[in-house]
Amino acid sequence: MAMRKGLAAMAILAVCGTVGPAMAKITQYECKFPYEKARGGGWIPEILILTDDDAKGEIIVFDPVIKHFVGNPIKAKLSSRTNARSTYTWELSYRNKGQGGRMIYTFSYFNKGQRAKMKGEPGGFDNSWTGEGTCKVSQG
């Protein structure tokens, strides 16, 4: 629990350091995905923070997987937006015990409620993992 709060605080500080008070719309998604080993044994994170800054055209994402392999938030991109949902994607390159790879992530937030879905696909493989969760959304 303390790690989650610390992760959220780090992500918020990283975002707030680049945001001025007169900026245009900024949307921040703070999402929780219940952990299940069947969902990739940790490749779908339990918590995710994604910030979409319309003024800068910059989207950043941070979660425990990114923290473990990169240490700081990484860039994501908006892949589609409809009246029903917003979908974002990003790629995480990693190295672990001398071996590396990449994960391609897709995150969708459904606008009529707090529901979210996340998918992780390892590059070069046919399998994937998915998770469903809920998000708290704030705008500034």
C-alpha positions as CSV (number, residue, x, y, z in Angstrom):
1,M,0.0,0.0,0.0
2,A,2.8,2.4,0.8
3,M,4.4,1.7,-2.5
4,R,1.2,2.6,-4.3
5,K,0.9,5.9,-2.5
6,G,4.6,6.6,-3.2
7,L,4.2,5.7,-6.8
8,A,1.2,8.0,-7.1
9,A,3.0,10.8,-5.4
10,M,6.1,10.5,-7.6
11,A,3.9,10.5,-10.8
12,I,2.0,13.6,-9.6
13,L,5.2,15.4,-8.7
14,A,6.7,14.5,-12.1
15,V,3.6,16.0,-13.8
16,C,3.2,19.0,-11.6
17,G,6.7,20.1,-12.2
18,T,5.9,20.7,-15.8
19,V,2.4,22.2,-15.5
20,G,1.8,25.9,-15.1
21,P,-1.5,27.3,-13.6
22,A,-2.6,28.9,-16.9
23,M,-2.4,25.7,-19.0
24,A,-5.2,24.3,-21.1
25,K,-7.0,21.1,-20.2
26,I,-5.0,18.4,-18.5
27,T,-6.7,15.0,-17.8
28,Q,-5.2,12.6,-15.3
29,Y,-6.3,9.0,-15.0
30,E,-5.4,7.2,-11.8
31,C,-6.4,3.6,-12.4
32,K,-6.4,0.4,-10.4
33,F,-6.3,-3.1,-11.9
34,P,-6.8,-6.0,-9.4
35,Y,-3.7,-8.2,-9.4
36,E,-4.2,-11.7,-10.8
37,K,-1.3,-14.0,-11.6
38,A,-3.1,-15.2,-14.7
39,R,-2.9,-11.7,-16.1
40,G,0.8,-12.0,-16.9
41,G,2.2,-12.3,-13.4
42,G,2.6,-8.5,-13.1
43,W,2.8,-7.3,-16.7
44,I,-0.6,-5.7,-16.1
45,P,0.2,-3.3,-13.2
46,E,-2.0,-2.9,-10.2
47,I,-2.0,0.9,-10.5
48,L,-1.5,3.2,-13.5
49,I,-1.3,6.9,-13.8
50,L,-1.7,8.5,-17.2
51,T,-1.6,12.3,-17.8
52,D,-2.9,13.8,-21.1
53,D,-1.8,17.5,-21.5
54,D,-3.8,19.0,-24.4
55,A,-1.8,22.3,-24.3
56,K,1.6,20.6,-24.8
57,G,0.2,17.7,-26.8
58,E,2.1,15.4,-24.4
59,I,0.9,12.2,-22.8
60,I,2.9,10.5,-20.1
61,V,2.3,7.2,-18.2
62,F,3.8,5.7,-15.1
63,D,3.2,2.4,-13.2
64,P,5.2,-0.1,-11.2
65,V,6.4,-1.9,-14.3
66,I,7.7,1.3,-15.8
67,K,9.3,2.3,-12.5
68,H,11.1,-1.1,-12.3
69,F,12.5,-1.1,-15.8
70,V,12.9,2.7,-16.6
71,G,12.6,4.6,-13.3
72,N,10.5,7.5,-14.5
73,P,7.4,8.2,-16.6
74,I,7.4,7.5,-20.3
75,K,5.6,8.9,-23.3
76,A,2.3,7.5,-24.6
77,K,0.1,8.5,-27.5
78,L,-3.6,8.8,-28.1
79,S,-4.6,6.2,-30.6
80,S,-8.3,7.0,-30.7
81,R,-11.0,9.0,-29.0
82,T,-14.8,8.7,-29.4
83,N,-17.8,9.8,-27.4
84,A,-17.6,6.4,-25.7
85,R,-13.9,6.0,-24.9
86,S,-10.3,7.2,-25.1
87,T,-7.5,4.8,-26.1
88,Y,-3.8,5.3,-25.5
89,T,-0.8,3.2,-26.4
90,W,2.9,3.0,-25.4
91,E,5.8,0.7,-25.8
92,L,8.1,-0.4,-23.0
93,S,11.6,-1.7,-23.8
94,Y,13.2,-3.6,-21.0
95,R,16.2,-5.6,-19.9
96,N,16.1,-8.3,-17.3
97,K,19.0,-10.7,-16.3
98,G,20.8,-10.1,-19.6
99,Q,17.7,-10.6,-21.7
100,G,15.6,-7.8,-23.2
101,G,12.3,-7.3,-25.0
102,R,9.4,-5.0,-25.4
103,M,5.8,-4.8,-24.3
104,I,3.2,-3.0,-26.3
105,Y,0.5,-1.6,-24.0
106,T,-3.1,-0.4,-24.9
107,F,-5.2,1.4,-22.3
108,S,-8.8,2.3,-22.8
109,Y,-11.0,4.4,-20.5
110,F,-14.7,4.3,-21.1
111,N,-16.2,7.8,-20.7
112,K,-19.6,6.8,-19.3
113,G,-18.3,5.6,-15.9
114,Q,-15.0,4.7,-14.4
115,R,-14.3,1.4,-16.3
116,A,-11.0,0.8,-17.9
117,K,-9.2,-2.0,-19.8
118,M,-5.5,-2.6,-20.3
119,K,-3.7,-5.0,-22.6
120,G,0.0,-5.9,-22.7
121,E,1.5,-7.7,-25.7
122,P,5.1,-8.9,-25.7
123,G,6.8,-7.9,-29.0
124,G,7.5,-10.9,-31.2
125,F,5.1,-13.3,-29.4
126,D,1.4,-14.2,-30.1
127,N,0.2,-14.1,-26.4
128,S,-1.1,-11.2,-24.5
129,W,-2.5,-10.3,-21.1
130,T,-5.5,-8.1,-20.3
131,G,-6.9,-6.5,-17.2
132,E,-10.0,-4.6,-16.2
133,G,-10.2,-2.0,-13.6
134,T,-11.5,1.4,-12.5
135,C,-10.2,4.9,-12.8
136,K,-10.5,8.1,-10.9
137,V,-10.3,11.0,-13.4
138,S,-9.3,14.6,-12.7
139,Q,-9.2,17.5,-15.0
140,G,-7.4,20.8,-14.6
